[in-house]
Amino acid sequence: MKYKSISKDIAVISALALCMAIGSYLLSGWLNEQMQNLLVWVSDLWFDADIVRIYLIMTDRLSEEHESPFRHPLFSIIAYPTMQAMISILGISPPRALRLLVAISAALWVGCIYIIMRLIGCKKFDATVFSVLAASSASSIFWFAVPETFAMGSISILTSLAFIALTRFRKINWIWYVLLNIFTLSITITNWTAGITVTCIKLPFRKFIVTLALALAVALYLLLIQAELFPASKKLFRNESGYILSVHAGGLLNSLKAILAHSMIAPDLLLQRGLSLGSVGGLVLSFQGTPPGSGSVWGTIALIPWALLLCLSVRSFFIANIDPSFRLALGIILAGQVFLHTIYGFETFLYSLHFLPLLIIFASLTTLTRYRKVALILALLLIPLASINNGAQFKKSGICLGKLGLQTTLSENEQKMLKDSPLGFDSNYKCGI
């Protein structure tokens, strides 16, 4: 990337970020309307998301919901002060500040994706097209409309890729590697693998060990401070074994379909029996186990260019003219995320912001090969198809969420339509709209 083009890149990033932030804010506002301004009190209904927990972490210092440092080590000490600062400075209500914070996360997210693609050598037009493709994905539309940890977690992974891509142009002081490891560790503990991977690839072994040790020491010190500020965060450990290879996920194939297909193209909506106390009437929204492309005819058609793009990307990953260290980092981080989320969790779509942007960057490598025009045609075809399908499925999910949350729809007869199955749902049941 030539430095003389930086001003144009800044303009593109600003436009993408602004559109993404406005879109996120409007979507979260519409979703909140479906719940009659009670969205922050919805727990688990929205594809197993912990919206109530996130809201309480950000607004109540003494809440018991801070007891998650094992999974999200420093989330409380980052999110709570940020939220309180926005409320104080802007003079707005906590729910509105939360929507604004999600919108800012969305803007940073799409900006990171664009920057990474430019750093690895993608043309401005190509990087813009694939950034818009990321923004039109099901992951983006569904998860930048609600508060969750995965937006910040995704940004931490993308920061690692941007970091190693930047080393192509300049040598970076090792102290930045320490900060990178602290950041990737802080939001979601499994995302530390991204920081570790980048550090391992770029630093000599001894400096690599010192960097990790220093990052861990700083993180532990911050944990002690966090424990004093948020008493519930002293509970460091929680049994996670029930989330590994759970029968409720429906097997590895269902999880893999969610990773490769559902994250880009929202399938048909199902109602699944909830596995936690937060579900109303035992029902939650779910995509788990749904056939890819089943959301609409547009989704079915969209599968074709998406599948072709991914297939082209496999070859492009090996032949694209990119820095070998970036190729290695992307391959390891993507493989790690795919492996983790095929064996962990009940609703794979819940974690999709962690792997969808990696798939987008993986697909963008095709623009650095002789298949560039084909890749752009496929991406440009996919954007409107995915947008129409995902928008329709989001609307359907939002209306259904409102009915579930307000307990206005599901009569006893409707609930009896849910039949027992290995996945706990009847695939023929549709949420009445």
Backbone hydrogen bonds, N-H to C=O, Kabsch-Sander energy under -0.5 kcal/mol:
donor,donor_aa,acceptor,acceptor_aa,energy
5,S,2,K,-1.4
6,I,3,Y,-1.7
9,D,5,S,-2.1
10,I,6,I,-2.7
11,A,7,S,-1.7
12,V,8,K,-2.2
13,I,9,D,-3.1
14,S,10,I,-2.6
15,A,11,A,-2.1
16,L,12,V,-2.7
17,A,13,I,-3.0
18,L,14,S,-2.5
19,C,15,A,-2.3
20,M,16,L,-2.5
21,A,17,A,-2.6
22,I,18,L,-2.6
23,G,19,C,-2.5
24,S,20,M,-2.6
25,Y,21,A,-2.4
26,L,22,I,-2.4
27,L,23,G,-2.5
28,S,24,S,-2.5
29,G,25,Y,-1.7
30,W,26,L,-2.5
31,L,27,L,-2.5
32,N,28,S,-2.0
33,E,29,G,-1.8
34,Q,30,W,-1.6
35,M,31,L,-0.9
36,Q,33,E,-1.7
37,N,32,N,-2.7
38,L,32,N,-0.6
41,W,38,L,-2.0
42,V,39,L,-2.1
43,S,41,W,-0.6
44,D,49,A,-2.5
47,F,45,L,-1.7
48,D,44,D,-2.1
49,A,46,W,-1.7
51,I,49,A,-1.0
52,V,42,V,-0.7
54,I,50,D,-2.2
55,Y,51,I,-2.4
56,L,52,V,-2.6
57,I,53,R,-2.4
58,M,54,I,-1.9
59,T,55,Y,-1.1
60,D,56,L,-2.8
61,R,59,T,-0.5
63,S,60,D,-1.3
66,H,63,S,-1.2
67,E,64,E,-1.4
68,S,66,H,-1.8
71,R,68,S,-0.7
72,H,68,S,-3.0
74,L,186,S,-2.7
75,F,72,H,-1.3
78,I,74,L,-1.0
79,A,75,F,-3.4
80,Y,76,S,-2.0
82,T,78,I,-1.2
83,M,79,A,-2.6
84,Q,80,Y,-2.6
85,A,81,P,-2.4
86,M,82,T,-2.0
87,I,83,M,-2.2
88,S,84,Q,-2.4
89,I,85,A,-2.9
90,L,86,M,-2.2
91,G,87,I,-1.2
92,I,87,I,-0.5
97,A,93,S,-2.6
98,L,94,P,-2.4
99,R,95,P,-2.0
100,L,96,R,-2.2
101,L,97,A,-2.3
102,V,98,L,-2.2
103,A,99,R,-2.1
104,I,100,L,-2.2
105,S,101,L,-2.1
106,A,102,V,-2.1
107,A,103,A,-2.0
108,L,104,I,-2.4
109,W,105,S,-2.4
110,V,106,A,-2.2
111,G,107,A,-1.9
112,C,108,L,-2.3
113,I,109,W,-1.8
114,Y,110,V,-2.0
115,I,111,G,-2.5
116,I,112,C,-2.4
117,M,113,I,-1.9
118,R,114,Y,-2.1
119,L,115,I,-2.5
120,I,116,I,-1.7
121,G,118,R,-0.9
122,C,117,M,-2.6
127,A,123,K,-2.9
128,T,124,K,-2.3
129,V,125,F,-2.5
130,F,126,D,-2.3
131,S,127,A,-1.7
132,V,128,T,-2.4
133,L,129,V,-2.0
134,A,130,F,-1.9
135,A,131,S,-2.1
136,S,132,V,-1.7
137,S,134,A,-1.1
138,A,264,M,-0.9
139,S,263,S,-2.3
141,I,137,S,-2.3
142,F,138,A,-2.7
143,W,139,S,-2.2
144,F,140,S,-1.6
145,A,142,F,-0.5
151,A,148,E,-0.5
153,G,149,T,-2.2
154,S,150,F,-2.5
155,I,151,A,-1.9
156,S,152,M,-1.9
157,I,153,G,-1.6
158,L,154,S,-2.5
159,T,155,I,-2.4
160,S,156,S,-1.3
161,L,157,I,-1.6
162,A,158,L,-2.7
163,F,159,T,-2.4
164,I,160,S,-2.1
165,A,161,L,-2.0
166,L,162,A,-2.0
167,T,163,F,-1.1
168,R,165,A,-1.1
169,F,166,L,-2.1
170,R,166,L,-1.5
176,W,173,N,-1.8
177,Y,173,N,-0.5
177,Y,174,W,-0.7
178,V,174,W,-1.2
179,L,175,I,-1.8
180,L,176,W,-2.3
181,N,177,Y,-2.2
182,I,178,V,-2.1
183,F,179,L,-2.4
184,T,180,L,-2.6
185,L,181,N,-1.8
186,S,182,I,-1.7
187,I,183,F,-1.0
188,T,184,T,-0.7
189,I,71,R,-2.8
191,N,188,T,-1.6
192,W,189,I,-1.5
193,T,190,T,-1.4
194,A,191,N,-1.5
195,G,191,N,-0.9
196,I,192,W,-2.8
197,T,193,T,-2.4
198,V,194,A,-2.1
199,T,195,G,-2.3
200,C,196,I,-2.7
201,I,197,T,-2.1
202,K,198,V,-1.9
203,L,199,T,-2.2
208,F,204,P,-2.6
209,I,205,F,-2.3
210,V,206,R,-2.3
211,T,207,K,-2.5
212,L,208,F,-2.2
213,A,209,I,-2.5
214,L,210,V,-2.7
215,A,211,T,-2.5
216,L,212,L,-2.6
217,A,213,A,-2.2
218,V,214,L,-2.4
219,A,215,A,-2.4
220,L,216,L,-2.5
221,Y,217,A,-2.1
222,L,218,V,-2.5
223,L,219,A,-2.0
224,L,220,L,-1.8
225,I,221,Y,-1.8
226,Q,222,L,-2.8
227,A,223,L,-2.4
228,E,224,L,-1.3
229,L,225,I,-1.9
230,F,226,Q,-3.2
233,S,230,F,-2.1
234,K,231,P,-1.6
235,K,232,A,-1.5
236,L,234,K,-1.4
243,Y,240,E,-1.9
244,I,241,S,-1.3
245,L,243,Y,-0.5
245,L,343,I,-4.3
246,S,243,Y,-0.6
249,A,246,S,-1.3
250,G,247,V,-1.2
251,G,246,S,-0.6
255,S,251,G,-1.6
256,L,252,L,-2.5
257,K,253,L,-2.3
258,A,254,N,-1.8
259,I,255,S,-1.9
260,L,256,L,-2.6
261,A,257,K,-2.6
262,H,257,K,-1.6
263,S,258,A,-1.5
264,M,261,A,-1.3
265,I,261,A,-3.0
266,A,264,M,-0.5
270,L,286,S,-2.2
272,Q,270,L,-0.6
272,Q,284,V,-2.9
273,R,424,G,-1.3
274,G,282,G,-2.6
279,S,276,S,-1.1
280,V,283,L,-0.8
281,G,279,S,-0.5
283,L,280,V,-1.7
284,V,272,Q,-2.4
285,L,45,L,-2.7
286,S,270,L,-2.1
290,T,287,F,-2.3
294,S,291,P,-1.5
296,S,293,G,-0.5
300,T,296,S,-2.1
301,I,297,V,-2.2
302,A,298,W,-2.3
303,L,299,G,-1.2
304,I,301,I,-1.4
306,W,302,A,-1.8
307,A,303,L,-2.7
308,L,304,I,-2.4
309,L,305,P,-2.4
310,L,306,W,-2.3
311,C,307,A,-2.2
312,L,308,L,-2.5
313,S,309,L,-1.8
314,V,310,L,-1.3
315,R,311,C,-1.0
316,S,312,L,-2.3
317,F,313,S,-2.3
318,F,314,V,-0.6
318,F,315,R,-1.1
319,I,315,R,-1.3
320,A,316,S,-2.7
321,N,368,L,-0.9
322,I,320,A,-1.7
326,F,323,D,-0.6
327,R,323,D,-2.2
328,L,324,P,-2.4
329,A,325,S,-2.3
330,L,326,F,-3.0
331,G,327,R,-2.3
332,I,328,L,-2.4
333,I,329,A,-2.8
334,L,330,L,-2.5
335,A,331,G,-2.3
336,G,332,I,-2.4
337,Q,333,I,-2.3
338,V,334,L,-2.5
339,F,335,A,-2.5
340,L,336,G,-2.6
341,H,337,Q,-2.3
342,T,338,V,-0.8
342,T,339,F,-0.8
343,I,339,F,-0.8
343,I,340,L,-0.7
344,Y,340,L,-1.3
345,G,243,Y,-2.6
348,T,346,F,-0.7
350,L,347,E,-1.6
351,Y,348,T,-1.6
352,S,349,F,-1.6
354,H,351,Y,-2.2
355,F,351,Y,-0.5
355,F,352,S,-0.7
356,L,352,S,-3.0
359,L,355,F,-1.9
360,I,356,L,-2.2
361,I,357,P,-2.4
362,F,358,L,-2.4
363,A,359,L,-2.5
364,S,360,I,-2.0
365,L,361,I,-0.8
365,L,362,F,-0.7
366,T,363,A,-1.6
367,T,364,S,-1.7
368,L,365,L,-1.8
369,T,366,T,-1.5
372,R,369,T,-1.4
375,A,371,Y,-2.6
376,L,372,R,-2.5
377,I,373,K,-2.3
378,L,374,V,-2.4
379,A,375,A,-2.5
380,L,376,L,-2.8
381,L,377,I,-1.9
382,L,378,L,-2.2
383,I,379,A,-2.2
385,L,381,L,-1.2
386,A,382,L,-3.3
387,S,383,I,-2.4
388,I,384,P,-2.4
389,N,385,L,-2.2
390,N,386,A,-3.2
391,G,387,S,-2.4
392,A,388,I,-2.1
393,Q,389,N,-2.4
394,F,390,N,-2.3
395,K,391,G,-2.2
396,K,392,A,-2.3
397,S,393,Q,-2.6
398,G,394,F,-2.7
399,I,395,K,-2.4
400,C,396,K,-2.2
401,L,397,S,-2.6
402,G,398,G,-2.1
403,K,399,I,-1.9
404,L,400,C,-2.6
405,G,401,L,-3.3
406,L,402,G,-2.2
407,Q,404,L,-0.7
408,T,403,K,-1.9
409,T,403,K,-0.8
411,S,409,T,-1.0
415,Q,411,S,-2.4
416,K,412,E,-1.7
417,M,413,N,-0.5
417,M,414,E,-1.1
418,L,415,Q,-1.5
419,K,417,M,-0.7
424,G,421,S,-1.2
427,S,425,F,-0.7
429,Y,426,D,-2.0
